[in-house]
Amino acid sequence: MTSVANLLHHLGRPGDIHLGTAHTGTISRLCTGLAALDSTLGGGLPRGRITELTGARSTGRTGLACAIAAGATGVGETIAWIDPADALDPESIAGTGVVLTRMLWVRPRDPGNAFRAADLLLAAGGFGLVVLDAPDPTSAPHVPWRRLARTAERTGTVLLVLTTTRHVGTVAALGLELLTRRAHWSTGAGRLTLLDGLSCEVRVVRSRVGRPGDTLTLQSACA
């Protein structure tokens, strides 16, 4: 029979896990596939942590999440996307590069069940990324963020939470905020006006695994 001392040696003592306090050099990263973002974040999103991506409507929040999901599935990661508003369109998602055969699409009937779905998926393991398009906090005023963070840490899964305003709080190891979104057009004499692409500004508003305060512009990432 394994002694208690041996178990503690292998598993650690109660309280040994401190959310988001690992040094930057010791934490594994999930590459986003966006070179500028990966460079700013020191390699990508921290695995086993919560990243909160905040942005008002029409700032490109879902588009950026799709780009991150595309990067993950493109390198063979299995991901899950929790969509309580049933807002995703498979064809549009595939158009961003997401490999649909590597994505589990979860559509809870009750918005409040979105957080329970996240808890179950994180606990199951095997997912490199779980995207939670969080419903309005009034539909679930007592969100178990700390429990979700501990479960993500235990299984090494990135939990990417999409919100319109910041409400994950200090439990999030990384906070990204979309500031502006711009369309770029090309035109000329005798030519039609064409959309060249889109860009958005992203600010690192919180980071326990790097340096907050950096702002970068992503081109054509927020369709």
DAZI-V250773 format. One record per helix or strand of 3 or more residues. SS is the DSSP state (hx for helix, st for strand). FROM is the first residue (numbers start at 0). TO is the last residue. Records with the same first field share a line. If there is no record, write none. Layout:
SS->FROM-TO ; FROM-TO
//
This chain:
hx->3-10 ; 23-25 ; 34-39 ; 60-73 ; 89-94 ; 99-101 ; 112-123 ; 136-138 ; 144-154 ; 168-170
st->49-53 ; 78-82 ; 102-105 ; 128-132 ; 157-162 ; 173-185 ; 193-206 ; 214-218
//
